[in-house]
């Protein structure tokens, strides 16, 4: 069976399934967010989909297209990434990072920024902390392949490289 997902800013998530040889075709569609969707990512084992929007991020079950977790934010989230350590048997970290912020043209007028990167725990559905450094909306995030850090890109033209220190792996609050 092949499953194709379509992500559309206004329409949400759609899937289109074909059962090889039988000709079965069916479609499902869910409205992912109240506002338009800004990004999505798929876990490497296809166990979850994560979308971002103006109200935060949502985790989806790709089999049922049901929302399993929600991370609400005050400002728009533009990007989200899943830690590769979600699958690590020795040092699992069930974390995502998400970033965004008020669009630059509105930041001075509203006095809101929200340019932080948010580290969240998928299991307990809570934010563990924020990481500052950008002076404009965060538009791109990617974990290192080994999960020991990440890269962020901001609207101001800055790319930042973050490496987790020992406390990330030793402190119980980050598990």
N, C-alpha and C positions, 0 to 999 in steps of 0.2 A: 504494500500500500504506500502511496506517495501522498504527502501532505504539504500543501503550499500555503503559506501565510501571507496575507496582504495587509500592510499597515498603511492606513490613510489618515492624514492629519484630522480631517473632519469626521470621517466615518468610523474610525476605530479599527478593530481587528476583524478580518474575515479569513476563513479558511476554505479551501477547495480540496476535496479529497477524491482520489481515484483509486478504486480497487482493481489491481491489475487483472485484466482478462474478463472481469465480470461486468465492466461498464458502469458500476455504481458511481454516481456522482452526487455529492451533497455539499451544501454550503451552510455555513453559520456566520453570524455577524454579531459582534457585541460593541456597544458604545463604550470605549475604553475609559474616557474621561468626560467631564462636563465641558471642558474647554478642549481646544485642539491638542493633538498629541505632538510632542516635540522630538521624541526619539524612542527607540526600542533596542533591546538586546535579548539574545537567546542564549541560554546556558549551553555549554558545549555538549552536554549529554541530553539536551532537549527536554530537561525536566521542568523548566520554567521559562516564561517570557517576562520581561520587565519593560514597562512603558513609562514615559515621563510626560508631564504636561504642566500647565499653569498651577494646578493645585498640588503637585508633588509627584510621587511614583507609585505604581501598582505592580504587584507580582501576580502573574496569571498561570493557571494550569493549562498547558497546551492541549491536553486531551479533551478537557471539558470547556475550555475558555471561561472558566470561573475565576474571579478575582480571589486570591487566597490571602493577600496582605496589602495594606495601604500605608504609605508613609506620606503624611500630609506636611506641606510646607507653606510658609507665608508668601513666598515669592515663586515665580516660575522656575521649574527645573528644566534644563535644556538637554541634559545628558545623564546617562546612568551606566555603570559597569559592574559586573559580577566578579568577585574575587575568584581566581582559579583555586584558591585554598579551600573552597567549598567542597572539593572532591578529594582533598588530602587526607589520607588515613592517619598520618602521624600527628600533624598539627592543623586540624581543620579550623577554618575561620569562616563562619557563615555570614559573610559581609558583602554589602554593596556600597558603592560610593555614588553620590549624585551631586550634580552641580548646576548652577544656573544663575539667576539674579534678575533684577529689574533691568529691562533694556536700557542701554546707556542714555538714550535720548530722554528717558523718563526719570533716571536716577537723580539728577540734580533738582528736578521739579518736585519729586515726591519725598526726597531725603531718605529714601530706602535704597539699599544696595543689594544685600543678600548674595554677595559674591563669594560666599564660603563654599567649601566642599563638605558634604555631610557623609560621615561614616555611619552606616546603620547595620544592625544585626537582623538577619532574616528570620532567625528562629523565634526571637522574643518581640519582633516588630517594634524596635525602638532605636532611636538615634544614640550612638555612643559618643559622638563628639563632632566638632567642626574644625576645619583647617582653612585658615585665611591665607591671603597672599595675592589674589588677583584684584585689579582695580576696575574691572568690568565683568560682565556676565561670563561664567564658565560655559564654554560651548563644546568641549571635548574632554573625555576622560578615558583612560585605558590602564588596566593593571599590567604590571610586569608579568611575564609568563610564569615566573616563579612565585608570584603573589607577595613579594617582599617590598613592594612599593607600587607607585603609579605615576603616570604623567597626566598633566592637565593643560588645556589650552584655553586662553581667555580672549574675549573680544578685543581687548586692548593690544593684542598682538604678542602676548607673552606665553611662552611654554615653560611650565615648571615641572621639575622632577622631584618626587618625594620618595624617600626610602624610609620604611618603618624601622625604628630602633628595637633593641632587645625587649623593651617593656611591652611592645605589641604582642610578642610571643610568650612572654613570661607572666604578664598580668592576667589574673583570672577574669577580670571584667571585660576583656576583649575576646573571650571564647564564645 
